[in-house]
Structure formats: C-alpha cells, structure tokens
Amino acid sequence: MSTPPASRRDLAAEPEIVRLCDAVKSAAAEGRVLIPRGGATRDAALGALSGEPLALAAYAGIVRHTPTELVVTARAGTPLGELVETLAAAGQRLPFEPPLPGRKATLGGAVALGTSGPARAYRAALRDALLGVTLIDGTGTVCRFGGEVMKNVAGFDVSRLMAGSYGELGAMLEISLRLEPLPERSQTQALACTLPEALTRMPTLAARAGALTGLAWLDGWLLARFEGSAVEVELDAKAAGGETLPPEEAAARWARLREGPLSAEGRGDEGGALWCLSLPNDAPALELPAAPWALDWGGARRWVRTTAAPKAVADALAPHGGHGLRLTPGVMRTPQPAALRALEQRVRQAMDPSGVFAHGATPGEGD
Ligand SMILES: Cc1cc2nc3c(=O)[nH]c(=O)nc-3n(C[C@H](O)[C@H](O)[C@H](O)COP(=O)(O)OP(=O)(O)OC[C@H]3O[C@@H](n4cnc5c(N)ncnc54)[C@H](O)[C@@H]3O)c2cc1C
C-alpha cells in the first residue's frame, strides 16, 4: 500500500524529518553552512565546497504512484534509475528524459540540477513536470509547495524554483511529478549533413512533425526521433526522409545526447573547454574556435569543445540572447542579466534568510 503524500500526513512529525530540521536550525543558529547531498555524483565536477553535507540519500522510496492519474510522488533520495525502472514497468516515464549518470544519482539531485534530456523541447522541461515539492527551508521549517494535480490555476508555483536551485534554496524531501505513457513506437531517422545544413533543416522538420520528441545533430548526422502511435510515427518518419536507425543504435545515440554528448571525448585535456549553450533555435552557427559541436533541442542546446575564453563565448552568445554553462574544466556560467541576478538574490533571501544553504554549488559567473 502506498503512503499518503505529504499534504495528507504530518511529515514534520516523522523522526527522520525532525532530525533534519534540527540540524538545519542549529546550523542556522551557529552560522554553519549545509550542503544537501543525494548520490554525490556531481561532487567531482563541483570541486571543494565550503559546508557540511546534509545527507538525504537515505530518505528514499516511492510514496505514491497513481498510474491512472499519471502522477508520482517520491522521496528526494530515491535513486533516479530505480524510479525510471518502476515507472517503465507500469508503462510510464518521466517526460523530461533526465540524465542517468549512475545507480547512485537521486531524484532530488536531478531536480536540484534541473537538467532535462533531448525530449525537453518537445515534451516537457523538468521544471514543467514538477507538480509539488516538500522541503526544509533555511529556517528549519517543513514547507509544502504545489500538489499532485495537473491543473494549478494559482499562478507560478514556488516548487518550480527548485529546478536548477543546486540545493541552495532548501533541502527537498518529497517531489511530485507529472508522468506520461510510454509510446507505442519510437523511430529515429538519420540524415547525413553539415552543421549549417542541420540548422537550416531543423525548423521545417519541427514545424511538420507532431510525433517529434528529439531533433539533434551528432557526428555529422541529423537525428529526428518520432514517438507515439505506430500510424503517426510512420507518417512523420516518412515525411522526414533519411534512413531509419536500428532501435539499439538509435537508443545509444539518444543516450549520448541525454548524458552530455561530448563528455566521453575527454575531460578538457585535449585543448578545449566543454560548454553547454542555450540559445534560440534559429540562431546561426556561432563563430568560435571549436571542434567538435553537437546540437540538441532543434538547435536550441549546443554542446561544444572550444579553446575560446569564457568572455569570447559570452560575447558570441550575447547577440542571440543566449547563455552558457561550462562543464569542464571547472563548472562556470556566462554572466546573467542584472535583473535576473537581483531576482535570484530576492528568492534566496526569502527561502534562506541566514544563508544556511549558501554553499556555492550554483556555478559562478565567468567574466
Ligand atoms: C554541471 C553538472 C556537472 C555534472 N557532473 C557530473 C559528473 O561529473 N559525473 C556524473 O556522474 N554526473 C554528473 N552530472 C549529472 C548529475 O550527477 C545528475 O544530474 C544526478 O541526477 C545528480 O544526482 P545526485 O543525487 O548525485 O546529486 P548530488 O551530486 O548529490 O547533488 C547535486 C546537487 O543537487 C543538490 N541536491 C541533491 N539532493 C538534494 C535535495 N534532496 N534537496 C536539495 N538539493 C539537493 C546538491 O546540493 C548539489 O548541488 C552533472 C550535472 C551537472 C548539471
């Protein structure tokens, strides 16, 4: 039998939660900093952080899964791979296709990093699939935001701020997510072309195909994935043209795009930093000393290894309103607009007034 969700039981009275709340309260009172920690798979990329770990991996398990309502509520420490397998056994999946870097990665870590896979542009971003979050804020209080319903007419939900919060707004305990059914069929068409040709073809493919769930360019191939009913997929795939990839080969390519396609080529020691760039999908090919490139989200996400300095990357993105995250060597993001930085500060102040979660995991800004 499943456990009632946080809204219907007194989560704050559970001994484990009382212990976590007390840890936050005493850290806040003593001016100590805490780092919420799931599977710690991202520790190597982050380097040394100043603070004590607040271990949440043991707070695990699916609290409630209602297949008929396409909703799941799970504890933040639930291993992401386990959650994905459980949902698949029920014929369902997470719409945002998260990276699955290893058995230890947790749901809380995935939400805190806010990373979505190739389907993000066509199905949902992680943020859009978040229905509700229960967390411990910087005062040591258990707070519940959102719920378990699809339609939330109350306006912007605070729970969505947790996507990409890097554990600096509070320690998540329970997370409710919207799900979708597994498709009847998945098929990937591959067309050999150059990067500029891919950028020209992508908008036409995206506009025509209702079953499109992935549009990428990798290793000189434009990849278009179609998912849904067999009839719909067949029609869209035929219109796209190219050759149909065998299912295992297609799955391997989408997995590479999901996990970060250029990461396997090295760790920044072959003369280039690895960047993940976000920009409008109709932006042209960027002028950067680079090899190689990979495109995802119909050109809106671009992975690149480049010897360009961070400022040169930011300057190349600026005319298109884009931004970038450097993954190696050392995580760093391009500077944010002043208004966004001010808003981020106000949210931090509201959620964590004494800075107990201000551990500096959010990537710093390059100049
Ligand atoms: C920039 C970047 C670098 C990455 N580098 C690697 C890598 O080198 N190796 C790899 O395997 N994967 C890497 N990943 C992928 C990442 O490990 C996965 O997304 C994974 O799902 C994170 O889960 P975790 O439990 O290991 O998180 P953790 O590594 O434990 O934590 C990641 C972040 O989430 C926060 N967090 C964790 N749990 C909670 C919670 N319950 N409440 C609030 N905050 C929480 C932490 O404070 C931290 O900032 C990287 C992702 C990004 C965005």
The ligand as an ORCA input file, in Angstrom:
! r2SCAN-3c Opt
* xyz 0 1
  C      27.235     20.896    -14.102
  C      26.963     19.430    -13.947
  C      28.015     18.552    -13.770
  C      27.774     17.185    -13.621
  N      28.829     16.373    -13.462
  C      28.639     15.040    -13.329
  C      29.743     14.164    -13.144
  O      30.896     14.600    -13.111
  N      29.503     12.835    -13.007
  C      28.219     12.332    -13.035
  O      28.032     11.135    -12.916
  N      27.159     13.152    -13.208
  C      27.323     14.476    -13.353
  N      26.247     15.309    -13.540
  C      24.870     14.730    -13.560
  C      24.293     14.634    -12.139
  O      25.126     13.847    -11.365
  C      22.916     14.040    -12.212
  O      22.036     15.016    -12.751
  C      22.349     13.423    -10.912
  O      20.959     13.143    -11.097
  C      22.528     14.227     -9.673
  O      22.017     13.432     -8.581
  P      22.825     13.208     -7.235
  O      21.889     12.558     -6.301
  O      24.122     12.506     -7.489
  O      23.113     14.718     -6.800
  P      24.305     15.250     -5.881
  O      25.593     15.157     -6.663
  O      24.248     14.642     -4.547
  O      23.860     16.758     -5.758
  C      23.800     17.591     -6.906
  C      23.257     18.947     -6.474
  O      21.917     18.787     -6.037
  C      21.759     19.211     -4.694
  N      20.856     18.258     -4.040
  C      20.949     16.902     -4.005
  N      19.899     16.386     -3.349
  C      19.140     17.420     -2.931
  C      17.928     17.530     -2.182
  N      17.262     16.463     -1.713
  N      17.452     18.785     -1.918
  C      18.091     19.870     -2.383
  N      19.226     19.825     -3.103
  C      19.741     18.613     -3.373
  C      23.153     19.231     -4.099
  O      23.274     20.190     -3.072
  C      24.014     19.578     -5.325
  O      24.080     20.952     -5.532
  C      26.440     16.685    -13.673
  C      25.394     17.577    -13.838
  C      25.629     18.944    -13.994
  C      24.473     19.893    -14.182
*
